[in-house]
């Protein structure tokens, strides 16, 4: 590439996606090159329909003079369903260098639900004297008559499904079709099955499970979305002569129950190997004694091509040790709390029952602790068929666990026979953080593991007890941290569309998405429903995704208007159900809710949503709305001060959370703000530098301290080892983020059995502070998506070095610093086609060098502003190394 080129081509954030439903896809690429000041000056993009040689493009931009390299919208003729499209792009830079063409492709799914020809099919085991909960197997034999060019399966289910063709399971996707608001939105998947098809006889098989659709979920005993599992599938075969053949679900399919007698999201899975139908998805299998399926009338209006990334196995772990508890239990310790399942091999006589019971913790005596699971059983059972070495792996249930009790295992329990499979949405990890404190590094690892364990198709609160729901409050407080850790653009796009679909007619927002409590009056809690505004705004900021902001704008506006109209006073929120500052340590005895008044919190979030809505309207060119909601924010702020601020500038609530929200949301100004800042600092000092905040105050406490110039206090809170603190749980063996600051007490006892998850990512929102303040990586709001990067590291004596990396849409950003021998070294990498503003703290111009050169002589560096002990620089792309004398007290 002679030091310049492009790569990592993506359509709708994904590399070579199959089965997308976007009619106007967007294209993105990254520039690569050596040296500094690499900027795109223009691009040339072509799209062809089934033509990898681009002999007849259906869209050709010609040479476009632009530095845009992300979210280029397709502007050709309408796309067709079930079609492969190739696209290629080349660019040139300001130096006149032209890249080579780079090519990629995308493939559409079924774009219009009316194109589906298949019928819904179902099989009721209980109706045919089979065990009611047993999972049905569906199959269909078919013939292929000539040379095949391609084969695609388009499928979905009411429930979960798994596909096999000619005895082989299709790819690695789990829990298809995922969890959505099924009556309004049901995802369909596309599979390239060309390699599975052979000439002559073939067979396709489908296993159905309850999943979220029919199983126990959200406090409902079962059948929340429906009481019948059903399948919908079309297999399209395209031959080399141009002819086509379709195999679809209809009344000719046959069905029987198989070895899985029960599969539940909460309760586990039971598998009786003696009931296996050997070779059941092979064409030669004799299914004459199988029963015919039933067809059922069911609308297809809710069908949409897959939006989210698939759920997959992302890691595999072996037990670190085998324990024997005082109660005589044999327990596997995998050394890491996770979401997933355990596979194993065993040799037992027919009828031997092997049972695995999953848990997050051991009690103070070393026995398995399951009380915090509440009614969730988390048990998998395997019944041996007695044919020698047998292997079992669950398929339709997941557990939250670190420890596994093994019952009934034939022979000695040895680690080599067991494997934990970590299951999560297939999210690319985009960020890293490390520093000189190993406990903080473990904290960062715990944050990532918490995200990994709870981002399973929706952002759940926890993966173990009988909830596992998409709580909106947890999602919104964590979204910015989530962005840094992983590429969550597609993940949140899908979830926000579910939020919009489940939004109440008056604009209220359910507390869980998908909504598992329809009709419940306890909805639209402040800090929870505000996810409707905070999440799309955050995705816009971090990915430059204007389309999502535009898609969600009506939902955002409806939420704010709901707040405006639902209370007794237009500019205060003092009614409706509220969680308050959930699990704050200043809560009254016997309460989960902190001491900060609920109407104080509700009004603060009302103002914040109005402010973000105004900014969103401005970005979208809705200037009247922008002005209207800016005025609304001003009116709420005025009413907030009148209601919650005394005449001398004191907040009526003397809690850390009250002061954090007032400062972070910009609700106090001038001398009153100075007073609130002073009181906030005093509260922290009086608490002996300990946290009292809950779900809504904790995410903002350290960013607020750093913003008001008390970075030292933010560091002190984060580096504290004492209860309550982030590192308290780390010192006590945590491998994920706890729901409670004292989920496990220092004496080994537990906070409570009723609500005590050990994998609950909300308090992990501190990760945002580690990235944005310690390492200093942020994006400019006027050039979002890290097109213009803001680097503002804040070293402190508590650490000797820190470094963060973040893979943006443009490439990897790096910011790291190290203090040693009275000097600080700051290294940053700015990816091609971006620029950055770098603020050097405690620096004087004549003492700073960049790779040995004076600042005014360094290539790609422009001095923007000089202050006492602070220098602001503008950087072009490239690697930079700054060095100067350091004094934290300067």
N, C-alpha and C positions, 0 to 999 in steps of 0.2 A: 504493500500500500504506500510505500515511499513516505512513511511517516504520517499518512493521512488516509482516512477511510471511514466507512460506516458499518454498523452491525447491530445485532440484537433487535431485529425488526419485529414489530408487534402490531397486531390488529386487535383493537379493544383490549389492550393491556396484555394480550396473550400471544404466545409464539405458536403460529400455525394452528389456530383453533378450529375445531370441528364441531359443527352443529350450532353455530351462533344464531341468535335471532334478531340481531341489530340490522335494520334495513339501510342505515347510513353509517357504516363502520368508520372508525377513525384509525389512522395509521401513525406509528411512532417509530423512531430509530435513534440510535446513539452515534455520535461522532467519536472517532478514535484518532489519536495522533501523538507525536512527540513534541516536546517543547511547550511554549506558552502562547497565549493569544490565538487559540484555535476557535474560529467562529464561522458558522455557516452563513454564506451570502445568498444562496439560492438552492433550489431543488427541482428535480424532474421526476414525476411519479406516474406510473402506468398501472392499469388494472386490466386483466383479460379474463375471459370466461372460458375455463377449461383449456387454456392455451398457454402452456409454460414457456413457449418461445416468443410470445407477445407479437405474433404476426398481425393480429387484428385486435388491438386493445379496445375495450369498451369505454375506457376513460383514459385520457392522456392530458396531463396538466400543461405540457410544454414546460419551458424553463420559467420558473417562478422566482422572482427576486424576493427572498424572505429568509429570515433566520429561524422560522418555526420548524421544529423537528418533532413535536409531539401533538397528538390530537388533530392531525390533518383530516378533514372530513371528506369522505367519498362524495363526488358530485357527478356521477355518471348516470346511465339509465338504471331503472329499478332492478334490484337484484331478484333472482329467482330462488325458490325453495330448492333444497337438496342439490346445490350446485357448488362445485369447486371453483374458486376464483384465485388466480395468481396475481401477485402484485410485486413490483420492483421499483427501486428508487436509486437515484444517484444525486450527489450534492457537489457543490463547489464552495470554496472558502474565500476569504478576503484576499488571499494571496494568489488566487487564480488556479489553485489546484483542484482537479476534478477527481472524485472518487470513482471506483468501478461500480457498475450496477450490482446491487444486492437484491436477491429475490426471496419471496416468502409466499404463503398462501393462506387462505381461510376458506371455510366451507360452511354454507348455511344449513340450518335445520329446516323443519317444516314451519314456514313463516306465518301461515294462515291456518287456524284450527279447522277451517272448513275443508281443507285439503285432505284431512285424515279420512281414510276409507275403512280402517279397521273397526271392529266392534269391541266394546268392553266385554270381557269374559270373567267369570267368577266360578268358584267352587266352594261349597259349604260343607266342610267335613262332617259337622254334626248332623246334617240332613241325610247323610249316607252312612250313619252308624260308625263314623270314624271319630277319634278324639277331637273334641271341639276346637282345641287350641293348636292342633297339629298343623304344620305348614304344608300347603298343597304344592304339588309338583305339576306343572302344565307342560305338555309337549305336542309337537306337530312335526310329522315327517313330510319331506318334499324332495323333489328331484331337480337336478340341474342338468340341462340338456346340451349345452355347448360351451365353448371357451368363454370364461368369465373375465370381464374387465374390472368390475368393482362390485362390492356388496356393502350395503349399509343397513344397520338396524336403527329404527326410531322407536323408542319405547318409553313407557312410564307405568305407574301403578298407583292404585289407591292402597297405600301401605308401602312396604319396601319390596324390592325385587332384585333377583340375581339371575343372570343369563348364562346359558351354556349352549354351545353348538358342537355337535359331533363329539360329545364327551369332554370338551374343554371349556373351562370357565372363561368368560370374556374379561379381559384387562383387570385393572386393580381398583376400580371405583367401588366404594362401599356406601351403604345406606342410600342408594338411589331410590327415588328421585329427589331426596333431600326433604327438608322441612320448610314448607311455605304455608300461607293461608289457603289451604287446599281448595276451598270452595270458590276462591277468587283467582288463585294462581297455582298452577301445577306444572312443574318443570318436566320437560321431555328431554331424553338423552339421545345422542347420536353416536353410534359405534361403527368404526370401520372393521368389518368382519371378513374382508376379502380372503385373508389367509386361512380362515377357518372353514371355508366352503370348498368342497371337492366335487368333481364330476360324478354324476350319478346320484345315489341315494344320500340324503342328508337329513338331519333332525335338529330342531331347536327346542331348548328346554328353558323353563322359567320357574323359579321358586318365589313364592309370595310370603311375606311376613307382615305382622301387625304394624310395627314401627310406631311413629307418632300418630299416624292416621287412625288406627283402630285400637292401639294399645293404651295402657294406662299412662296418663300424662297430666301434669298440672293439677293434681288433686281429683281428677275424674277417674272413676274406676275402670272404664274402658269405653270404646266406641265414641270418643269425643267428636271426631269428624265424620264417622260413618261406621256401620256395623258389618260391612262386607268388603273383604279384600278383592281387588280386581286388577286385571292387566289389560294393557293396550299396547299393541306392537305391530309394526310393519317392517318387513325385511324386503328391501328393494335390490334386485339383482339386475345388473346391467351387463349385457353380453358384448363381445367385441364386434359383433355385426350390427350393433346399435339397438337391438331389441331389448325389451325389459320384461321382468317377471316380478310379481309381488306376492309375498306370503304374509297374510295378515291374521290377527286374532279374530276368530269367528266360532260358530258352533261346532266346527269339525275338530277342534282341539280336544285332547283327552287329558284327564286329571286323575291323580291319586295322592294320598298323603305319603310323606316320606319319613325319614328318621328324626326330624326335628319336631319334638312333641310340644314345645313351648318356646317362644322367643319374645322377650319383653325388654323395652328400653331400660326400665328400672330394675327388673327382677332377675334378668339373666337368661339362660338358655338351657334346655334339656335335649340331649341328643342320644337316641337309642340306636346304636350301630347295627343291632340285630334286624332293624327295619329298613336298612338301606336297600334301595332298588339299584342293584349293580348295573351300570351302563345305561341308566334310564334315559339319557339324552343322546344316545347313539341311534343311528337309523335302524339298525338291525334288532333293536330291543322290541320284544313282543308286548305290545300294550293292549292286546285284545280284551283283557279283563279290566282295563281301566275304564273309568266312566267318562261320559262326555261332559264338557263344561256347560255352564249356562251363559247365555248372552244376557246382558242387562242394559236397559235404557239409561243412559247417563250423558249429560251434556259434555261437549268438548270445548266449550267457549273459554274455559279457564286455562287451556293448554298453552304453554309458552316454551320456546326452546331454552335449554339450560342457560342460566345466568351466572350462577356461582361456580367457583372452582370446585372440583370433586373432593369428596372425603376419601382419604387414602391412609395407608400405613406409612408413617414418616420415619419411624425409628424402630429398632428392635433391641431389647435389653435382656441380658441373662441375670438370674438371681445373683446377688452379691454373697448371700449366705443362706443356709438352711438353719432355722431356729427351732428349738423345742421349748415350749412355754411351760410355766408352772402347772397349767391345767392339762398338760399332756398333748398340746396341739403341735402339729408339725407345720411350720410357717415359712414360706419363702419371703425373703426380703430383697426386693429389686433395687433398693437404694434410692429410688426416685418416685415421687408421687406423679401420677400420670392418668391419662384417659386411654382406654384401649381394652385389650383382652389378652388372655394367656393361652398359648397352644402347648401341647405336650404329646409325648409318645408313651405308650404303656403296653404291657403284655399281661392280660388277665383272662380268667376263664369267662365264658359267656355269662352275662348277667351281672358281672362285677360293676358296681356303681362308684365312679370317681367323682368327687365333689370338690369344687374350688369355691371358697368364700373370700371375697375381696374386701379390703378395708384400707383406710389411709393411715391408721395409727395402731400402736400397741398401748395397752393401758400401763399404769405405773408399775404393775407386776410383771409385765412382759407378755400378757395375753392379748389375743386379737380384740380390738375395740371396734364394735359395729353400731353402738347406740346412736351415733350422730348420723347414721344413714336413715334414721326414722323408719318409714315403712318399706324403703327400697331394700330388696334382698341381695342383689349383686351376687347371685350364685349360678355357676355353670355346672351342669351334671353330664357326665358321659357314661353310657352303659355299654360295656365291652361286648363284642360279638364273639370273642374267643378264637380268633384266627391267627394269633401270633402278635407281632409288633403292630400296634395300631396307633394312628395319629389323629388328634382332634384339635380343631380350631373353630371357635365360635364365629358367627357370621352376621347375626342380626341383633346383637345387644352389645353395649359397651359399659365398662365399669370405670369408676374412679378409684385408684388404689396405689399403694406402694407394697402392701403386705397381702399375701394370699395364704389362707389356711387350706391345707390339703387333707381331705378325708378319703379313705377307702383305696388309696393308691396301692396297687399290687407290687410289693417289693420295697426296697429302700428309695426314699425320695432324694434324688440327686439333681444338682443344678443343671447339669447338661441336658436333662430331658425336658426342661421347661424354657419357654421364651415368651417374654412380654412384648406385645405388638402395640406401639404407640400410635393412636389414631387421631387424625386432625384434618381440617380442611387443608388442601394442598397449597399452602401459602409460602411463597419464596421468602426466605429470611433476608432482610435488606439492611439490618442495622447491627452494630456491635458496640459495646461499651466496655472499657476496662480501665482499671486504675491501680494505684499502689496498695489499696486496702483489699485484702482477699475476701473479707466479709461483704464489702460492697459488690465485688465481682460475683459472689454467690447470690447476693440480692438480685443483681441483674439477671443471672441465670434463672432464679426463681420466678422473676417477672415473665421471662420468655416461656418457661415451662407452664406458667399459669395461663398465658395466652394460648399456647399450643393445646393445652388440655381443655380449654373452654371455647375455642373457636372451632366448633364442629358443626358446620353448615350455618349455624346462627351463633351470635355471641352470648353464650349461656352464663348464668351466675356461678354454677358449680357443676361438676360432672359425676357426682356420687350419690347424693341423697334424692329423695323423691320430689325434686324440682327440675333442675337442668333446663331452665327456661330462659328465654331471651329478654332478660330484664333490661329495660331501656336506660335506667339510671346507671347501672354498671357499665353499659356500653359507652355512654356519653362521657363519663369521667375518665375512661381509659382510652378513648379513640385516638388521641394524639400520641400516646405511648405506643399504641398498637401500630400506628403508621410507621414509626421509627423502626420497630422490630421486624415487621413483615410487610409485604405488599398486600394491603387489604382493600385496594380500590374496588375490585370486583366483588369481594366479600361484602363490603358495606353497601355497595350499589344494590345488590340483590336484597339485603336486609332492609334498606330504606324503602325499597319498593313494597316490601311486605308491610312496613309501617304505614305507608301511604294507603295501602289497600285496606288495612284494618282500622284506619283512623275513623273516629266516630263522626256522624253526620254534622255535629255542631263544631267539630274541630278538635275535640279532646283526643288524647292518645292513651291507649291501654298501657298498663305498666309492664306488660310482657308482649313481645313481638316475636313470632306470631301470637295473636291474642288467644290465651287459654282461659280467659275469664270474661267472655262476652256477656253483656248485660249486667255485669257487676258494677255497682255504684262506686266502688273504690278504684277509680281510674284517674288518670291525668295528674298524678302527683308531681309537684314541682321538683326539678332536678331529674325527673324520670321522663316526663312528657317532653321536656326541652331537648331531648335527643332529636326530635323532629327538626330542630334548627341547628343545634350545635354540631351534629354529625355531618350533615351535608356541607356545612360551612368549612369544617375541618378537612374533609376530603377535597374540597375545592382548593383550599390553601395549599395542601401538601402535594396534590397531583395536577393542579391547574385544570380540574375537571369542571368546566363551565356547563357542560350538558347536564350533569347530575344536579348541579345547583338549579338549573332551569327546570328540570323535571320535577324537582322536589319543592319548587318555590310555592306552588299553591298549597301544598301540605304545610310548609313553614308558616305561610301567612294565615292559614286556617287555625293553626295552633295559637298564634299570637292573638288573633281575633277572638278565639275561644276564651283566652285569659282576660281579654278586655271586657267581654260581655258576661262572664260568668259570676263575677263578684258583685257585692253591694256597691262598691266604689270603682269607677273606671280605671283608676291609676294605682290601686292597691289590690293585692290578692289576699283575701282573708276568709276564703271558704273552700269547700271541697276536701276530698281526702288528701292527706299529706303523710309521707313517711318521715319528713323532717330530716335532720342530720343523723341518718341511720347509723346505729351502733357507735355513736360518739361516747367517749368516756365520761362526759359530764352529764350523762343521762340520769334521771331520777331512779331510785331503787325500783327494780321490777319492770323497767321500761327499756325498749330497744332504741328509743328516740332521744337524741341529745337535748340539752337545755336551751339551745337557740330557738326562739319562738318560731313556730311554723309559718306564721304570716310574714315575719321578717324574711325568712328564706324564700318563701313563695314570691314575695314582691321583688326580691333581689333577682331571682331567675327570670321573672317576668320582664324586668328591665333589660337583662342581658340578652334575652331572646329578641326583644324589640330592637336593640342595638345591632345585633348580628343580622336581623332581617333587613334593617335599613342598609347595611353594608352590602348585603346580597342584592337588594334591589338596585343599588347604584352600579354594581358590577354588571348586572343584566340590562342596564339602560332604562330601568323603570324609575325615572327621576321623580315622578310625583309620589310614588310609593316610598322612595328613599327619603324624601322630605317629610312625608307623613309619619313614618316610623321613627325618624330621628326626633321629630317633635313629640311623639309618644314616649320615647325614651326620656326626653327632657322632663315631660310631665310626671312620669313615674318617679324619676329621680327627685323631683321637687316634693312629691307626695311622700316618698320614702324618707326624706330629710325631716319633713313635718311630723311624720308619724313615729320615726324610730331614732331621731337625733334630738338631744336636748338643746336648750338655748345656749349652752356653753360648749356644744360640740361633742358631747359624750354620747356614744351609742347606748340605747336603752338595754341592750343585751351585752353583758360583760363576758362573752365567750370568744374563744379563738376563732371559731367558725364565723360568727357575726362580723368580726373585724376583717377576716380574710375576704369574705364575699363583698363587703362594702368597698374595700380597696381594689380588689381584683376586677370587679365589674364597673368600676368608675362611678360609684354612687355618691361619693363625697369629694368635694373640691376645696381648694384654697386652704384657709386656716383650719377648717373643719377636718380636711384630709390630714393635715399635719398632726392634729390632735388625735385622730383615729390611729395614725401610724404610731404615735408615741404610746397610746394606750395598748395597742397590739403588742408592741415590744415589751411593755410592762407585764402584760398577761403571760407572755412566754417566760419571762424572767421569774415571775411569781410562781409559775408551775415548775420551777427548777428545770427549765428547758425540756419539758416533756409535752408530748402531744395530748390534747383532749378532743381532737376533731374526729368526725365520723366520715361517712361516705362522701358527703358534699363539701366538707371543709378541707379534708386532707389533700385532695389533688392540687389545690391552689396555694397551700400554705408556704411551701418553699419557693415557688415562682414569685409569690407576692413579696416575700422577704428579700429575695434577690433584686426585685424590681425597685424596692424602696431603699436600696443601698445597704441592707443588712444581710449580705451574703454570708457573713460569718455565722449568723444565727441559723441560716438554712443549712449550712454545713454541720453545725453543731447538732441539729435535730437528726440529720441523716446519719451522722457518724456515731450517734449515741448507741451504746450497747444495752442500756438499761430499759426496763419496761416503763412506759410503752414506747416502742420505737420500731423501725423497720428491721434493725439488726438484732433486736431481741429474739424474734422468731428464727432468724438465721443461726444465732448462737444456740438455740434450742432445737436444732436439727431440721428446720423447715427446708423443704426442697421446692416448694411452691409458695404462693402468697396466701396467708391465712385470712379468713373472714373477720376474725376478731384479733385485736392487738394481743390479747391473752388467751388465744384459743387453747393453748396448753400452758399451764402455769409452771412456775419454776420448780414446784414440788412434784410435778408429773401429773397432777390432776387436770381436768378439763373445764373449760368455761361453762359449757352447757351441752346437753345431749340434743336439745331441740333445734338449735340453729348454730352449728359450729363446723362449717366447712374448712378443710385445710387446703383447698384449691379454689380460691375465690379472688379473682385478679384485681378487684376494685382498688385496694390500697397500693397495688403495683403501679398506679398512675404516677408515682414518684419517678418512674423511668423517663417521663417527659423532662423533668428537671435535670436529670443526669445528662441527657442529650443536649437540651437547649441552653442550659446554664453552665454546668460544669465544663462540658466540651464546647458548648457555645454554637451548635449548629441550628440554624433557623432559616425560614424563607421570608422574603419580603412580601408584604401583603399586596403591594401594587404590581408585583411581578411574581405571581404565585407559582407553585409547583417547583420551587427551587430554581426557577429561571434566573433569578437574582438571589444569591445566597447571603445571609447575614451570619458572620462568624464573630462571636463575642464570648470567648472563653473567660471563665472567672476562677482562676487558681486561688487556692487557699492553703494555709499552713497544714490543714488536716490531711492533705494528700501531697505526695511528691510528684505524681504524674497522673494524667488521665488522657484517654484517647477514645474518640468515637468515630465510627464510619457509618455512612448512610448511602445506599444505592438509590439515587433519585431517578426520575424519568430520563435524566440527561447523562447519568453516570455516577460514579462513586465520589462522594464528598468525604474528606477526612479532616478532622481537627484534633490535634493532640498537643499537650504541653507537658513540660518536665522542668521542675525546679531543682537545681543542684549547684552547690558551690557559689551561692549568691547570684546566680544567673537563671533566667528562664529561657527555655527554647520552645518556640511555638511552631509547629509544622502543620501546614494545611494543603490540601489538594482540592482544586476547583476543577470540575469536569469540563470538557470542551463544550462550546456553545452556551456557556453561562458566564456570569460575572459575579463578583462578591464584594461585599463591604466587610472589612475586617477591623475590629476595634481591639487595639492593644492596651491592656490595662496596666496602670502604674508604669508608664513608659514616657521617656523624653526622647525627642527626635534625634539629638546628637549622640544618643547612647544605643540606638537600635541599628542593627545591621541585618541585611537579608542575604544569606549565603556569602557573607563577608563584604558586601557592598553597602554603601550608604543608601538610605531609603530613596533619596531623590535621584539615585543612579540605577536603581534596580529595575530590571526589565519587567513590564507588565504591572508595575506598581505606581499608583497615583495617590498623592497625599490629598485628602479631602478636608480634614480639619485637625487642628492642634489645640489641645487643652492642657491644663496642668495635669501632668501624669496620665494623659490619655491621648492616643493618636488614632485617627480614623483613616483607613486606607481603602482605595478602590483597587480590586485585583482582577486581572484577566485570568483565563483558565490556565492551569498548570500547577506545579508543585512549588511551594515556598517554605523557606526555613528562616524564621526570625529569631534573633538572639539579643538580649539586653540584660542589664543588671536588674535584680528583682528585690523588692521589699514589699511584703504583703501589707504593711502598715502605711505605705506611701500615700 
